[in-house]
Amino acid sequence: MKINWGTGIVIAFIAFISFIMYFVINMNINKKYDHDLVTDDYYKEELKFQNDIDKEKNAKDLASDITWKKTDKGLLLVFPKNLETKKIKGKVFLYRPSNKQFDFEIPISLSDYNLLIPDNRLLDGRWNIKVDWKYLDKSYLYKKEIVY
């Protein structure tokens, strides 16, 4: 049987459409490709963005910002030494981009300017740290992407 060029083009179109449909259906059904937004209330969070910019600007105006280091016991966040620890309030949010199941939030309770996040709560890999804190009614924000 001889196939002319018109039939060949139709067969090529059908093969290409089948190829694309296979990948579209596979991406929608397979849970491996299921990715969530950073937060469930993405649009509400977007409205608070200017507030976060102001908090980050306040943090840059400090004499020294929060620093972090990896220790044997976990992740150690060190707050500026020129502030009174009892007046620092806030929370630390750790976000795992690869799996939201591991995200967690802890309140800030300092012991001599240090906050230790235990090693058993952190998996190796990339983490986004967000420290939202207040000192003397002024808000500050520290954001950092780290590899633990």
NORFEN-V590534 format. One record per helix or strand of 3 or more residues. SS is the DSSP state (hx for helix, st for strand). FROM is the first residue (numbers start at 1). LEN is the number of residues. If there is no record, write none. Layout:
# NORFEN-V590534
SS_FROM_LEN ; SS_FROM_LEN
This chain:
# NORFEN-V590534
hx_5_25 ; hx_31_3 ; hx_42_6 ; hx_49_12 ; st_67_4 ; st_74_5 ; hx_85_3 ; st_88_8 ; hx_100_3 ; st_104_4 ; st_114_5 ; hx_119_3 ; st_126_10 ; st_138_10
